């Protein structure tokens, strides 16, 4: 279920004949209606790091005139290079949904979620070290820094110390083992002490996921490159889901507007109805920038 679809389409306002980019195409939830609006002569560039997700998007868009869509397996931090490879130098509309897709969260084999046990992976693509590699190889101070900086976890030191202690006994190579290690560090037993609240392992899992995929580095590069690739009148929208992302989007768009040549809009939040129907949207924030010259 695409997050804040109506709001994103309203801010982007894609029009027939335009060049649009979905930087995080996923299963095509946002890409499909964007493609519908830019037909018959527009071009949609659908980018995703996950080959399986991109294949789903490809099949979905084929039913909607997919011949006008270009599919790119890669990271949105390389947006400029991806456009050049497609023979394009600028775009009219750019969308980036920074959320982890339901396909990732609901598949235990991908290792993103702690509610069902699976290998501790967390990679958006198959390249690079996994979360299990970081947990196994990083020293205690480095683990603490990651958990504190990317998870904004006050108990980062206790959790890092517990990880190092537990991995000396046996590898922490599944989501369940990491979850239980975090709970133990916080003096909690699995299934107790946090009913109805955010799970105590959430921030640690978020921190490792961000580190594994260099999410903030990629976002900063996108925020640097994306706005200048817009044509005059072009629009770029970003959906973020936690303060580390949203703060970067806000500051980048604010700086562009202050320098001149851009106007920024937002934040917009999901409606109460959407939150009820899709609880994963509850933390979403939507911001957009318009190039005015």
Secondary structure, DSSP 8 states (H G I E B T S, - for coil): --TTHHHHHHHH---TT-EEEETT-TTSTTHHHHHHHHTTT-EEEEEES-HHHHHHHHHHHHTTTGGGEEEEES-GGGHHHHHHHTT-S-EEEEEEE-S--HHHHT-GGG---SSS--BS---SSS-S--HHHHHHHS-HHHHHHHHHHHH--TTHHHHHHHHHHHHTTS---BHHHHHHHHHHHTT--TTSS-TTS--TTHHHHHHHHHHHHTHHHHHHHHHHHTGGGEEEEEEEEEEE-SHHHHHHHHHHHHHHHHHSSEEEEEEEE--HHHHHH-GGGTT-EEEEEEE--
